[in-house]
Structure formats: structure tokens, C-alpha cells
Amino acid sequence: MSDSFSITRRALLGGAVVLGLGRNGARAQGFAGLGTDALGFAPVVPGKVFSFPADHGPHPDYRIEWWYLTANLRSSTGAAFGVQWTLFRQAARPGTQGEGWANQQLWMGHAAVTRADTHRTSEKFARGGVGQAGVEAKPFQAWIDAWQMRGLDGLRDDAIAPLELAAEAADFSYTLRLDADGPLVLQGDAGYSRKSEREQASYYYSQPFFRAAGRIAIDGKPVEVTGLAWMDREWSSQPLASDQTGWDWLSLHFNSGEKLMLYRMRQTDGNNYASANWILPDGKGRQIASADITMTPKGFTEIGERKIPTTWDIVIAPLALRISCVPLNPKSWMGTSFAYWEGPISFGGSHTGVGYLELTGY
């Protein structure tokens, strides 16, 4: 899971992001305005039948969408790294798709690399309809300028693998090959992922079984890396209620082979909504109810005027799971147009492993 945004034509053409809402207004209507009314856009309702490769591609009738990949990596010397690659699509208005510059699809890309002593980020913007950014379902490719996620020979639609992932910025770059050891996983109720006890929801599936290998370069110094990666695909028209300020989301790789997707949607009245999916090595999932999930922030990092909960204790009684999660780099702040915290973590306790943590709305 991740943030999206609203952007004006003037902001895009001028090379600067202009928020459709002031900071206080955005908080009042959910993180990044995602709790605003979605009149005219397609609704998310239960019962969708997913189809691949079609659903690897864009869904322009819905307001927001993302292709989101994170990777926990190590070098041959054991040094830990994290990689993020995300492409966001947002429709500026509902209705028939315009041609060329009249197209209402707006695109944003985020790329980041993390090491214990540094966190590097970059951001790109594009307008739909002119070829600068987009996604094609078959053969699969997602791109914004030269950043790309593309299918390689032998790509399997039911696993969206193998893939090549690449991004380059002024002070970092990476190229990874992604192979999959397991199938795609539908989140929530057969891909219908609730975000509150009301009607807020998204269509959501993941590929949590990627194995990654490739090269990262920071300040021109390349390092060969291998590890585990996770991709999320999600689209919606209104994923937040107006009283939800943001979310705390984790994707976890367990050393025993299981995976866990977990999030908490924060509400202003304190009645937060949580959801989790315990994923077995064969891809079968077990949904965990909100009442069975306890997420407790235990350590905070000050970033500017913000106090970010970067260390967490998590308890899920039905799984006999009790873990503590710590960041590789507590300063993994994405100082992008809609700023958030995103970085690799490790965890110990009843279970051990690595994963990624995303914190929005702080």
C-alpha cells in the first residue's frame, strides 16, 4: 500500500506539485485527500473476478492506482539495503478518456534506496496520453521516463514474473531481476480489501514471493545484492473515510517461509481499523480480523517537526505471533510531494525475518 495525490495541469507543466488541499484540509479529508468524495468514478464493490494479465494493467475508471515494489537486500559482505519502486496513477476527473494532452490520467513515480547510514529518494511526474508514463498489461511493462518495471522472456501472468526493475537518480541507481517462488495472492475477501467498517475499500493483490538479484549504486559505487521482494497492486476511487488520517502498513517475510500483510487505518476517534493476511508458502492465505490485531508503537524518530513511530510491537493472538519490528534506518523519510516514512525493517520475538514499513499522515 501507498499514497496518491491530486495535481493540476499548471503544476505538472510547471514542474512543481501544487496540492489540491492545504495541509490541514488534506488531513481533514484523509491522507493526501484520499477521503474526498469520488462521485463519477467507478465504485469498489465485493465480488470482482480478477483476470490476469488484464488486471496487471491500468483501470482508468477508478480514481487512484499504484504498482508498488519493495525489496530487502544484502550484499556479499552482509550489508543490508532496501529498494522501493512505485508508479502511481490518478485520474484528474471521471469520464471518457481524452486524447493526448487532454488525457486526464496523471502519473507520479517514487524510487528510493536505503542503507543503515543513508536514505536516498527521487520523484518523477508525467501526464497521460503522450507516452511519457504508463502501464501495458501484455507484454507487461510499467514506466515513467526511463524508470521501468518490465516483463522478461517467459513471463507468467499468474505470477507476474520474471521482471526487470530499474531506476536512476542523481545519487543512486539500481537494476534488479525478480523471479517468483509462489503465486499472486488476493488480499482481503478475494481481492476486496476493506479499509473501514463502512464502504471504503480497494481492489488489492500482491506478489509476496519475489526473489531479487542485481546491483545497487550509491554515489557511483556499485554493490551486487540479493534478497526478497514484494509487489502490491491496488486501485480504488475512495480508499479512506474523511475521518481517517493515514495508515501504518507492513509487508513481512518470515524466515520460516510465511508472509504477512498487515495494516492499520488510523481514525480520529481512536477506533482504528486493522487487517492482516497470513500467507503460507503455497500462497494460501488466512485473513485476520481487526479485533485480533494489536499494533503498538514503541519507539519514535523525530524528523523535522514530526514524531514518527518507527519501532513497533505486533501481537496477533490467533497466530501465537508476538514480534518487535525495528528499522534499518530510522531516518527513511520520503520527502516527496506527499511526504511519508518508508523503509526496510527486521523483526524478532516469536518469529524472525525482514520486511518493509510504510507510515503515512504523520
C-alpha positions in Angstrom: 0.0 0.0 0.0 1.0 3.7 -0.6 -0.2 7.4 -1.1 -1.5 9.1 -4.2 -2.3 12.8 -4.9 -4.2 15.4 -6.8 -2.2 17.6 -9.2 -3.2 20.4 -11.5 -2.2 20.9 -15.2 -0.4 24.0 -14.3 1.6 22.2 -11.5 2.5 19.4 -13.9 3.6 21.7 -16.7 5.5 24.0 -14.4 7.4 21.1 -12.9 6.1 21.7 -9.3 3.4 19.9 -7.3 0.5 22.0 -6.1 -1.7 20.4 -3.5 -5.4 20.5 -4.2 -5.8 20.9 -0.4 -3.8 22.7 2.2 -2.1 20.6 4.8 -4.9 20.9 7.3 -7.5 20.3 4.7 -5.8 17.2 3.4 -5.7 15.8 7.0 -9.3 16.5 7.4 -10.2 14.5 4.3 -7.8 11.6 4.8 -4.1 11.4 3.9 -3.4 13.2 0.6 -7.1 13.9 0.1 -7.9 10.2 -0.3 -11.1 10.6 1.8 -12.7 13.1 -0.6 -15.9 12.2 -2.4 -15.4 10.1 -5.6 -18.6 11.0 -7.4 -18.5 9.8 -11.0 -15.6 7.3 -10.6 -16.2 3.6 -10.6 -17.0 2.1 -7.1 -15.2 -0.8 -5.4 -17.7 -3.5 -4.6 -17.4 -7.1 -3.4 -17.5 -9.9 -5.9 -15.0 -8.8 -8.6 -13.5 -11.7 -10.5 -9.8 -10.9 -11.2 -8.4 -11.6 -14.6 -4.7 -11.8 -15.5 -2.9 -10.3 -17.3 -5.7 -7.7 -17.8 -5.6 -6.6 -14.1 -1.8 -6.1 -14.2 -2.7 -3.1 -16.5 -4.4 0.2 -15.6 -8.0 0.8 -14.5 -8.7 4.4 -15.6 -12.3 4.4 -14.5 -11.1 4.3 -10.9 -9.6 7.5 -9.4 -6.3 6.1 -8.0 -4.0 3.2 -8.6 -0.4 2.0 -7.9 2.2 -0.5 -8.8 4.4 -0.8 -5.7 7.5 -2.8 -5.1 9.8 -3.1 -2.1 12.9 -5.3 -1.6 15.0 -6.4 1.4 18.5 -7.0 0.0 22.0 -7.9 1.2 25.5 -7.6 -0.3 28.0 -10.4 -0.3 29.5 -8.9 2.9 26.2 -9.0 4.6 25.4 -5.3 4.4 21.6 -4.6 4.4 19.8 -2.5 1.8 16.3 -1.6 0.9 14.8 -0.6 -2.5 11.5 1.0 -3.3 10.0 1.5 -6.8 6.4 2.9 -7.2 4.3 4.1 -10.0 1.1 6.0 -9.1 -1.8 6.8 -11.5 -4.5 9.3 -10.7 -7.5 10.4 -12.8 -8.0 14.2 -12.6 -11.7 13.7 -13.4 -14.1 10.9 -14.3 -15.5 10.2 -17.8 -14.3 9.3 -21.3 -10.6 9.3 -21.6 -9.2 12.3 -23.5 -6.6 12.0 -26.3 -3.0 13.3 -26.0 -2.6 16.3 -23.6 -6.4 16.2 -23.0 -6.0 12.8 -21.2 -6.9 13.1 -17.5 -4.5 10.5 -16.3 -1.7 11.9 -14.1 1.4 9.8 -13.2 3.9 10.0 -10.4 6.9 7.8 -9.7 8.9 7.3 -6.5 12.3 5.5 -6.2 14.4 5.0 -3.1 17.4 3.1 -1.8 18.1 2.7 1.9 21.2 1.7 3.8 21.8 1.9 7.6 23.6 5.2 7.1 21.7 6.8 4.2 18.3 7.0 2.6 18.1 8.4 -1.0 14.9 9.3 -2.8 13.7 10.6 -6.2 10.4 11.6 -7.7 9.0 12.0 -11.2 5.8 13.3 -12.8 4.1 12.8 -16.1 0.9 13.4 -18.0 -1.0 10.5 -19.5 -1.8 10.3 -23.2 1.6 11.4 -24.5 3.7 8.2 -23.8 5.9 9.6 -21.1 4.4 7.2 -18.5 2.0 4.3 -18.5 1.4 0.6 -18.0 0.7 -2.1 -20.5 -0.8 -5.5 -19.4 0.8 -7.7 -22.1 3.6 -7.8 -22.6 3.8 -6.3 -19.1 5.6 -3.0 -18.7 5.2 -0.1 -16.4 7.3 3.1 -16.9 7.8 6.7 -16.2 10.6 8.2 -18.3 13.5 5.7 -18.1 12.3 4.1 -14.8 10.7 0.8 -15.6 9.3 -2.5 -14.4 9.0 -4.8 -17.4 8.4 -8.5 -18.1 11.2 -10.7 -19.3 11.1 -13.7 -21.6 8.9 -16.4 -20.2 6.8 -14.1 -18.0 4.0 -15.9 -16.3 0.8 -13.9 -16.0 -0.3 -15.8 -12.8 2.9 -14.8 -11.0 3.9 -11.6 -12.9 7.4 -12.9 -13.2 10.2 -12.7 -14.2 10.6 -9.0 -14.2 13.3 -6.4 -14.6 13.2 -3.3 -12.3 15.3 -0.2 -12.9 15.6 3.4 -11.7 18.3 6.0 -11.8 18.6 9.3 -10.0 21.4 11.8 -9.4 23.0 10.0 -6.5 21.7 6.4 -6.8 20.6 3.7 -9.2 19.5 0.1 -9.2 18.7 -2.7 -11.6 17.1 -5.9 -10.3 15.8 -9.2 -11.7 12.7 -10.5 -10.0 11.7 -14.2 -10.1 8.8 -15.6 -8.2 8.7 -18.7 -6.0 4.9 -18.6 -5.5 1.6 -17.3 -6.9 -0.2 -14.0 -6.8 -2.2 -13.5 -3.6 -5.6 -11.8 -3.4 -5.8 -9.6 -0.3 -9.0 -9.2 1.8 -12.1 -11.0 0.7 -11.0 -12.5 -2.7 -9.3 -9.2 -3.5 -11.9 -6.9 -2.0 -9.9 -5.1 0.7 -11.9 -3.2 3.3 -10.3 -0.1 4.8 -13.0 0.7 7.4 -16.3 -0.7 8.8 -18.0 1.5 6.2 -17.8 1.4 2.4 -14.1 2.4 2.0 -12.3 -0.4 0.1 -9.8 -1.2 -2.7 -9.1 -4.0 -5.1 -5.8 -5.4 -3.9 -3.5 -8.2 -4.8 0.2 -8.9 -4.1 3.2 -10.9 -5.3 5.0 -11.5 -2.0 7.2 -14.3 -3.3 9.8 -12.4 -5.4 13.4 -13.3 -5.2 15.6 -10.4 -6.2 19.2 -10.2 -7.6 21.0 -7.3 -9.2 23.0 -4.2 -8.5 22.6 -1.0 -6.4 24.9 2.0 -6.8 25.0 4.8 -4.3 27.2 7.8 -5.1 28.6 5.9 -8.1 29.7 2.9 -6.0 28.0 -0.3 -7.2 27.2 -3.3 -5.0 25.8 -6.7 -6.0 22.8 -7.7 -3.9 20.3 -10.5 -3.5 17.2 -10.8 -1.3 13.4 -10.9 -1.2 10.9 -8.5 -2.7 7.2 -7.8 -2.5 4.9 -6.1 -5.0 1.4 -4.7 -4.2 -1.2 -3.8 -6.8 -4.1 -1.7 -5.6 -6.8 0.5 -7.1 -9.8 2.4 -5.7 -11.8 5.5 -6.0 -12.1 6.4 -2.3 -9.9 4.2 -0.1 -10.2 6.3 3.0 -13.1 7.8 5.1 -12.9 11.5 5.8 -12.0 10.8 9.4 -9.1 8.5 8.6 -5.8 10.4 8.8 -3.4 7.8 7.3 -2.2 4.3 7.7 0.6 2.1 9.2 1.4 -0.8 6.8 3.8 -3.7 6.9 4.8 -6.5 4.5 6.8 -9.2 6.3 8.9 -12.1 5.1 9.3 -14.8 7.8 12.5 -16.9 7.9 10.1 -19.9 8.2 8.7 -19.1 4.7 5.4 -17.5 5.6 4.5 -13.9 4.6 2.3 -11.3 6.4 0.5 -8.3 5.0 -0.7 -6.0 7.8 -2.2 -2.5 8.1 -3.9 -0.2 10.5 -6.0 2.7 9.2 -5.9 5.5 11.8 -9.2 7.2 12.7 -9.6 10.5 14.5 -11.8 8.9 17.2 -9.2 6.3 18.0 -11.2 3.4 16.7 -8.6 2.3 14.2 -9.4 -0.4 11.6 -6.8 -3.1 11.1 -6.5 -6.0 8.7 -3.9 -8.8 8.1 -3.3 -11.7 5.8 -1.2 -14.6 6.9 0.2 -16.2 3.8 1.6 -19.8 3.7 4.5 -20.8 1.4 2.0 -22.2 -1.1 0.2 -18.9 -1.4 -2.9 -19.8 0.6 -4.0 -17.0 3.0 -5.7 -16.7 6.3 -7.5 -13.4 7.0 -7.1 -12.0 10.5 -9.9 -9.9 12.0 -9.2 -6.3 13.2 -10.1 -7.3 16.8 -7.3 -9.9 16.8 -4.5 -7.4 15.8 -2.6 -5.3 18.3 -0.1 -2.8 16.8 1.8 -0.7 19.5 4.3 2.0 18.6 7.3 1.6 21.0 10.0 3.9 19.6 9.8 7.3 17.8 12.1 9.2 15.4 12.0 13.0 15.2 12.1 14.2 11.6 11.7 18.0 11.4 8.6 18.8 13.5 7.2 15.2 13.1 7.4 12.4 15.6 7.4 9.2 13.6 6.6 5.8 15.2 9.4 3.7 13.6 9.6 0.8 16.1 6.6 -1.4 16.7 5.4 -4.3 18.7 2.8 -6.5 17.0 0.7 -9.2 18.6 -1.7 -11.5 16.7 -3.1 -14.0 19.2 -4.6 -16.5 16.7 -1.2 -16.9 15.2 0.7 -17.0 18.5 2.7 -14.2 17.0 4.4 -11.6 19.1 7.2 -9.6 17.4 9.1 -6.4 17.7 10.0 -4.5 14.4 13.0 -2.2 14.1 14.0 0.0 11.2 17.3 -0.4 9.3 17.4 3.4 9.1 15.0 5.3 11.3 15.5 8.4 9.0 13.9 6.7 6.0 11.8 9.7 5.3 10.3 10.1 1.8 10.4 13.9 1.4 8.2 13.8 -1.7 5.2 15.8 -2.6 3.1 14.0 -0.1 5.7 13.1 2.4 5.7 9.7 4.3 8.0 7.3 6.0 9.0 4.2 4.1 11.9 1.8 4.8 13.2 -1.7 5.4 12.8 -3.3 8.9 13.8 -6.5 10.7 11.8 -8.3 13.4 12.3 -10.8 16.2 10.4 -12.4 19.0 8.2 -15.4 18.4 9.1 -15.2 14.7 12.0 -13.6 12.8 12.5 -12.1 9.4 12.6 -8.9 7.4 10.1 -6.6 5.7 9.0 -3.1 4.9 7.1 -0.5 6.9 5.1 2.4 5.5 3.7 5.2 7.7 1.5 8.0 6.2 -0.3 11.0 7.6 2.2 12.0 10.3 
